Amino acid sequence: MNGNIQEKTFKMKNAPERLQATRRKFGITQEEFCERTGIPLGTLKTWEHARTDLTPKSVQRLIDGFLKFDIFV
């Protein structure tokens, strides 16, 4: 194995659409999500528009972010 998991990326099917849909389902704007989670707005936008692949660290940040809204993904 390569060892460093941070270098790997995820190409989950429909991940950007699922991320955006989950956020919208609970009525959370990008700005609200970023303000509460500390994720920069530009970063969230690149994830939601599939401009970059998600790393394991990115996925964990999103999970932690949704948990701050009491949303279990």
Secondary structure, DSSP 4 states (H G I P E B T S, - for coil): ----GGG--B--TTHHHHHHHHHHHTT--HHHHHHHH---HHHHHHHHTTSSPBPHHHHHHHHHHHHTTT---
